Amino acid sequence: MASPGTRQGMAGYSPALWTVLAGNFIVQTGFGAILPLLPQFVRHRGFPLADMGAMAAAYAAVSFLGQLGAGPMADRWGRKVFMVAGSGMEALGTAGFLMHAAPWWYILCRILQGLGSAAVVPAANALVADVVPEDRRGRAYGLMGAAGSAGFAIGPMLGGLAGALWGLAAPFAIGVGLNAAAALVSLLLLPAGRRPVQRQRLAAHTVRPLLGILWPYFWVMFAWMGLTGMYDTAWSLYMQYLGATKWVIGLSFTLFSGPLLLLQIFGGKAADRAGRRPLMVFGLALQTLTLTFYVVSHSAWLSIGVSMVEAAAMSLIGPSLSASVMDRSPKELHGAVQGWYQASGTLGAALLALASGPLLVGHPNHPFILGAAVMLVTTIGAAVMWKPWRADSQKL
């Protein structure tokens, strides 16, 4: 008889997968609800404008370090423990913003949120690989990306409406409730699934050959997720430079998110049918071209139109990349690999965000020159470094 974690449910997928998808949607909705109004809220509470960067840096640093540690521990103690505890920590961190306190307190709250995210993300993505066979993982990670995108699309609208109706604290109350709901869903519906790993499996003689197989995927993740840090820093100012009004800038995020949400499902199916690596390389090349267009564009509307093409490119990259790195990982180390993989993306986002700030001083399109250069090198590397990517069955 199949275990609760592997029994096949709707559309041939394990019930555990649908639970993870629901949890990811809820968590991302809660995260998105507080994000747009976070700077305005903490400033209203007396947080210094000059220290806004410290808050963002603390969140990124804790997420990076936490992912490195939480992934291996999820192999040892089980996915459910980290998904429940991580969602609970995010709820507590969000609840802390509702208190009137000194500025350092809000940095501490962001650190707690970062630790919660670091616990949830590697465990959830490892669980997807645990319960989905290799030939369907592209579709599963496409659904995972779509669930997160849907939550992040709904969250800001929900938070903005709540803030307008009930004040700046309302989105944080909603965020607390949603993160608590995600913890409850994981607690009640996920199987225990404890799969302990012997300590010697993470010894140097195991880690080095595994990293020798997986480093190209960490590299692509570093570069690809690095672009999110660049966009968070530069996109709104770039749009403003091109003459976009505030409502057009807001619309640009919606028009980008829509295709990304819808096309990730098709990108996942294509990854299972057409092969991971060719699709990934094509997506990387297409995204490099869109970044190059932003450098020379003089029209906000044209750049918004190209951003929708970029969303299509990203929908090809994400599921293929996530499925590929898991295809090449030993099952008993799925959590550890996901921790390293997610941490590489977090590091890339932090570094490109830091680099984009000074580049904006020169010109609003200079960060996109950096982004295009990084993606060009990554695309060429992914296309010509055949050996590390060669066999879909290659594992430790």
C-alpha positions as CSV (number, residue, x, y, z in Angstrom):
1,M,0.0,0.0,0.0
2,A,1.3,3.5,-0.9
3,S,2.3,5.8,1.9
4,P,0.2,9.0,2.4
5,G,3.0,11.1,0.9
6,T,3.2,9.1,-2.3
7,R,-0.4,8.0,-2.9
8,Q,-1.5,9.3,-6.3
9,G,-4.4,11.9,-6.2
10,M,-5.9,14.4,-8.6
11,A,-4.3,14.4,-12.1
12,G,-1.9,11.6,-11.0
13,Y,-0.1,13.7,-8.5
14,S,0.4,12.9,-4.8
15,P,-2.0,14.7,-2.3
16,A,1.2,16.0,-0.6
17,L,2.0,18.0,-3.8
18,W,-1.4,19.7,-3.8
19,T,-0.9,20.5,-0.1
20,V,2.5,22.1,-0.9
21,L,1.0,24.1,-3.8
22,A,-1.8,25.4,-1.5
23,G,0.8,26.3,1.2
24,N,3.0,28.1,-1.3
25,F,0.0,30.1,-2.6
26,I,-1.0,31.1,0.9
27,V,2.5,32.0,2.0
28,Q,3.2,34.1,-1.1
29,T,-0.1,35.9,-0.7
30,G,0.8,36.8,2.8
31,F,4.3,37.9,1.8
32,G,2.9,40.0,-1.1
33,A,0.3,41.6,1.2
34,I,2.8,43.4,3.4
35,L,5.6,44.1,0.9
36,P,4.3,47.2,-0.9
37,L,3.4,49.1,2.3
38,L,6.3,47.8,4.4
39,P,8.6,50.9,3.9
40,Q,5.8,53.3,4.4
41,F,4.5,51.5,7.5
42,V,7.9,51.4,9.3
43,R,8.6,55.0,8.4
44,H,5.3,55.9,10.0
45,R,6.5,54.0,13.1
46,G,9.7,56.1,13.2
47,F,12.1,53.8,11.4
48,P,14.9,55.9,9.8
49,L,14.8,56.1,6.0
50,A,18.6,55.7,5.9
51,D,18.3,52.3,7.6
52,M,15.9,50.8,5.1
53,G,18.8,49.1,3.3
54,A,19.8,47.5,6.5
55,M,16.4,45.9,6.9
56,A,16.5,44.5,3.4
57,A,20.1,43.3,3.8
58,A,19.3,41.6,7.1
59,Y,16.5,39.7,5.5
60,A,18.6,38.6,2.6
61,A,21.6,37.6,4.7
62,V,19.5,35.5,7.1
63,S,17.7,33.9,4.2
64,F,21.0,32.9,2.6
65,L,22.5,31.5,5.7
66,G,19.3,29.9,6.8
67,Q,18.8,28.1,3.5
68,L,22.3,26.6,3.7
69,G,21.5,25.1,7.0
70,A,17.8,24.3,6.8
71,G,18.0,22.2,3.6
72,P,20.3,19.5,5.1
73,M,18.3,19.5,8.3
74,A,15.1,18.9,6.4
75,D,16.7,15.7,5.1
76,R,17.4,14.7,8.7
77,W,14.1,15.8,10.4
78,G,11.6,15.7,7.7
79,R,10.0,18.3,5.4
80,K,6.8,18.8,7.5
81,V,8.7,20.0,10.5
82,F,10.3,22.9,8.6
83,M,7.3,23.9,6.6
84,V,5.1,24.1,9.8
85,A,7.9,25.8,11.9
86,G,8.9,28.2,9.0
87,S,5.4,29.4,8.4
88,G,4.9,29.9,12.1
89,M,8.1,32.0,12.3
90,E,6.9,34.1,9.4
91,A,3.6,34.6,11.2
92,L,5.5,35.7,14.4
93,G,7.8,38.0,12.5
94,T,4.9,39.6,10.7
95,A,3.0,40.0,14.0
96,G,6.0,41.8,15.5
97,F,5.4,44.7,13.2
98,L,2.1,45.4,14.9
99,M,3.9,46.4,18.0
100,H,5.1,50.0,18.6
101,A,8.8,49.5,19.3
102,A,12.3,50.8,18.7
103,P,13.7,50.6,15.1
104,W,15.9,47.6,15.9
105,W,12.8,45.6,16.7
106,Y,11.6,45.9,13.1
107,I,14.9,44.6,11.8
108,L,14.6,41.7,14.2
109,C,11.1,41.0,12.8
110,R,12.5,40.9,9.3
111,I,15.2,38.5,10.5
112,L,12.6,36.2,11.9
113,Q,10.6,36.4,8.6
114,G,13.8,35.6,6.7
115,L,14.5,32.5,8.9
116,G,10.9,31.4,8.4
117,S,11.3,31.7,4.6
118,A,14.6,29.9,4.7
119,A,13.0,27.0,6.5
120,V,9.9,26.7,4.2
121,V,11.4,27.1,0.7
122,P,14.0,24.3,0.6
123,A,11.7,21.9,2.4
124,A,8.7,22.6,0.1
125,N,10.7,22.3,-3.1
126,A,12.5,19.1,-1.9
127,L,9.1,17.6,-1.0
128,V,8.0,18.2,-4.6
129,A,10.9,16.1,-5.9
130,D,10.2,13.5,-3.2
131,V,6.7,12.8,-4.3
132,V,6.8,13.4,-8.1
133,P,8.6,11.1,-10.5
134,E,11.3,12.6,-12.7
135,D,9.3,12.5,-15.9
136,R,6.6,14.8,-14.4
137,R,8.8,17.1,-12.3
138,G,8.8,19.9,-14.9
139,R,5.1,20.1,-14.7
140,A,5.1,19.9,-10.9
141,Y,7.6,22.8,-10.6
142,G,5.7,24.7,-13.2
143,L,2.6,24.4,-10.9
144,M,4.7,25.4,-7.9
145,G,5.9,28.6,-9.7
146,A,2.3,29.3,-10.8
147,A,1.0,29.0,-7.3
148,G,3.7,31.3,-6.0
149,S,3.1,33.8,-8.8
150,A,-0.7,33.7,-8.1
151,G,-0.2,34.5,-4.5
152,F,2.3,37.2,-5.2
153,A,-0.1,38.8,-7.7
154,I,-3.1,38.7,-5.3
155,G,-1.2,39.6,-2.1
156,P,-0.3,43.2,-3.1
157,M,-3.8,44.0,-4.2
158,L,-5.2,42.5,-1.0
159,G,-2.7,44.4,1.1
160,G,-3.2,47.7,-0.7
161,L,-7.0,47.5,-0.4
162,A,-6.8,46.6,3.3
163,G,-4.3,49.5,3.9
164,A,-6.6,51.9,2.2
165,L,-9.7,50.8,4.1
166,W,-8.3,50.1,7.6
167,G,-4.9,51.7,7.8
168,L,-1.3,50.7,7.4
169,A,-1.4,47.9,10.1
170,A,-4.2,46.0,8.3
171,P,-1.9,44.2,5.7
172,F,0.3,42.9,8.5
173,A,-2.8,41.5,10.4
174,I,-3.7,39.7,7.1
175,G,-0.2,38.5,6.7
176,V,-0.2,37.0,10.2
177,G,-3.5,35.1,9.5
178,L,-2.3,33.8,6.1
179,N,1.0,32.5,7.5
180,A,-0.7,30.9,10.4
181,A,-3.1,29.3,7.9
182,A,-0.2,27.9,5.9
183,A,1.3,26.4,9.0
184,L,-2.0,24.8,9.9
185,V,-2.5,23.4,6.4
186,S,1.0,21.8,6.5
187,L,0.4,20.5,10.0
188,L,-2.9,18.8,9.2
189,L,-2.4,17.6,5.7
190,L,1.2,16.7,5.2
191,P,2.5,13.3,6.2
192,A,5.3,13.2,8.7
193,G,7.7,11.8,6.1
194,R,10.7,11.7,8.3
195,R,13.6,10.3,6.3
196,P,16.8,10.5,8.4
197,V,20.1,10.8,6.7
198,Q,23.4,9.5,8.1
199,R,25.9,12.2,8.9
200,Q,28.6,10.7,6.8
201,R,26.5,11.3,3.6
202,L,27.4,14.9,3.9
203,A,31.1,14.3,4.3
204,A,33.6,15.9,2.0
205,H,33.9,12.7,-0.2
206,T,30.2,13.0,-0.9
207,V,29.8,16.8,-1.2
208,R,32.7,17.4,-3.6
209,P,31.5,15.1,-6.4
210,L,27.9,16.2,-5.9
211,L,28.9,19.8,-6.3
212,G,30.9,18.8,-9.4
213,I,27.7,17.7,-11.0
214,L,25.4,20.4,-9.7
215,W,27.5,23.6,-9.9
216,P,26.2,24.7,-13.4
217,Y,22.7,24.8,-12.0
218,F,23.7,26.8,-9.0
219,W,25.5,29.2,-11.3
220,V,22.3,29.6,-13.5
221,M,20.2,30.1,-10.4
222,F,22.6,32.7,-9.0
223,A,22.5,34.7,-12.3
224,W,18.8,34.2,-12.9
225,M,17.5,35.1,-9.5
226,G,20.1,37.9,-9.3
227,L,17.9,39.7,-11.8
228,T,15.1,39.9,-9.2
229,G,17.4,42.0,-7.0
230,M,18.2,44.2,-10.0
231,Y,14.5,44.7,-10.9
232,D,13.5,45.3,-7.3
233,T,16.1,48.1,-7.2
234,A,15.8,49.6,-10.7
235,W,12.6,48.9,-12.5
236,S,10.3,51.6,-11.0
237,L,13.0,54.3,-11.5
238,Y,13.7,53.0,-15.0
239,M,10.0,53.3,-15.9
240,Q,9.9,56.8,-14.4
241,Y,12.8,57.8,-16.5
242,L,10.9,56.6,-19.6
243,G,8.0,58.8,-18.7
244,A,5.7,56.3,-17.1
245,T,3.2,57.6,-14.6
246,K,2.6,55.8,-11.2
247,W,-0.4,53.9,-12.5
248,V,1.5,52.7,-15.5
249,I,4.4,51.6,-13.3
250,G,1.9,49.6,-11.2
251,L,0.3,48.2,-14.4
252,S,3.7,47.1,-15.6
253,F,4.0,44.7,-12.7
254,T,0.5,43.3,-13.4
255,L,1.2,42.8,-17.1
256,F,4.4,41.0,-16.3
257,S,2.9,38.8,-13.6
258,G,-0.1,37.6,-15.7
259,P,1.9,35.8,-18.4
260,L,4.4,34.5,-15.9
261,L,1.5,32.9,-13.9
262,L,-0.2,31.4,-16.9
263,L,2.8,30.3,-18.9
264,Q,4.7,28.5,-16.1
265,I,2.3,25.6,-16.3
266,F,3.0,25.2,-20.1
267,G,6.7,25.7,-19.5
268,G,6.7,22.8,-17.0
269,K,4.9,20.6,-19.5
270,A,7.4,21.5,-22.2
271,A,10.3,20.8,-19.9
272,D,9.0,17.2,-19.5
273,R,8.4,16.7,-23.2
274,A,11.1,18.7,-25.0
275,G,14.1,18.2,-22.7
276,R,15.2,20.4,-19.8
277,R,18.5,21.7,-21.1
278,P,17.6,23.0,-24.6
279,L,14.5,24.7,-23.2
280,M,16.5,26.3,-20.4
281,V,19.2,27.6,-22.8
282,F,16.5,29.0,-25.2
283,G,14.8,30.8,-22.3
284,L,18.1,32.2,-21.0
285,A,19.0,33.5,-24.5
286,L,15.5,35.1,-24.9
287,Q,15.8,36.8,-21.5
288,T,19.2,38.1,-22.5
289,L,17.7,39.7,-25.6
290,T,14.9,41.4,-23.5
291,L,17.5,42.9,-21.1
292,T,19.4,44.2,-24.1
293,F,16.2,45.9,-25.4
294,Y,15.7,47.7,-22.1
295,V,19.1,49.3,-22.5
296,V,18.2,50.9,-25.8
297,S,14.4,51.5,-25.3
298,H,13.0,55.0,-25.1
299,S,9.4,53.9,-24.7
300,A,7.8,52.8,-21.4
301,W,5.0,50.9,-23.3
302,L,7.5,49.1,-25.5
303,S,9.5,48.0,-22.5
304,I,6.3,46.8,-20.8
305,G,5.5,44.8,-23.9
306,V,9.0,43.3,-24.0
307,S,8.6,42.5,-20.3
308,M,5.7,40.2,-21.2
309,V,8.1,38.4,-23.6
310,E,10.6,38.1,-20.7
311,A,7.9,36.5,-18.6
312,A,7.5,33.9,-21.2
313,A,11.2,33.3,-21.2
314,M,11.2,32.9,-17.4
315,S,8.4,30.4,-17.6
316,L,10.7,28.2,-19.7
317,I,13.7,28.6,-17.4
318,G,12.2,28.1,-14.0
319,P,10.5,24.6,-14.2
320,S,13.4,23.2,-16.3
321,L,16.0,24.5,-13.9
322,S,14.3,23.3,-10.8
323,A,13.5,19.9,-12.2
324,S,17.0,19.4,-13.6
325,V,18.8,20.1,-10.4
326,M,16.5,17.6,-8.6
327,D,16.9,15.0,-11.3
328,R,20.6,14.9,-10.7
329,S,20.4,14.8,-6.9
330,P,20.3,11.7,-4.7
331,K,16.8,11.4,-3.1
332,E,18.2,11.3,0.4
333,L,19.9,14.7,-0.2
334,H,17.0,16.5,-1.9
335,G,16.7,18.9,1.1
336,A,20.5,19.7,1.2
337,V,20.6,20.3,-2.5
338,Q,17.5,22.6,-2.4
339,G,19.1,24.5,0.4
340,W,22.3,25.2,-1.6
341,Y,20.3,25.8,-4.8
342,Q,17.9,28.4,-3.1
343,A,20.8,30.0,-1.3
344,S,22.7,30.6,-4.6
345,G,19.6,32.5,-5.9
346,T,19.3,34.5,-2.7
347,L,23.0,35.5,-2.9
348,G,22.7,36.5,-6.5
349,A,19.6,38.7,-5.8
350,A,21.5,40.4,-2.9
351,L,24.6,41.1,-4.9
352,L,22.9,42.4,-8.0
353,A,20.7,44.6,-5.9
354,L,23.8,46.0,-4.2
355,A,25.5,46.6,-7.6
356,S,22.4,48.2,-9.2
357,G,22.1,51.0,-6.7
358,P,25.4,52.7,-7.6
359,L,24.8,52.0,-11.3
360,L,21.4,53.9,-11.1
361,V,23.4,57.0,-10.2
362,G,25.0,57.0,-13.7
363,H,21.9,56.3,-15.7
364,P,18.6,54.4,-15.0
365,N,19.3,51.9,-17.7
366,H,22.9,51.0,-16.5
367,P,21.7,48.1,-14.2
368,F,20.2,46.5,-17.3
369,I,23.6,46.6,-19.0
370,L,25.0,44.6,-16.0
371,G,22.0,42.2,-16.1
372,A,22.4,41.6,-19.8
373,A,26.1,40.9,-19.5
374,V,25.5,38.5,-16.6
375,M,22.9,36.6,-18.5
376,L,24.9,36.6,-21.8
377,V,27.8,34.9,-20.0
378,T,25.4,32.5,-18.3
379,T,23.6,31.6,-21.5
380,I,26.9,30.9,-23.3
381,G,28.1,28.8,-20.4
382,A,24.9,26.8,-20.3
383,A,25.1,26.2,-24.0
384,V,28.7,25.2,-24.4
385,M,29.5,23.4,-21.1
386,W,28.0,20.1,-22.3
387,K,29.6,17.6,-20.0
388,P,28.1,18.7,-16.6
389,W,24.6,18.8,-18.2
390,R,25.0,15.8,-20.4
391,A,22.9,12.9,-19.1
392,D,19.6,13.4,-17.5
393,S,20.3,10.3,-15.4
394,Q,23.7,11.5,-14.1
395,K,23.7,11.5,-10.3
396,L,26.1,11.0,-7.5
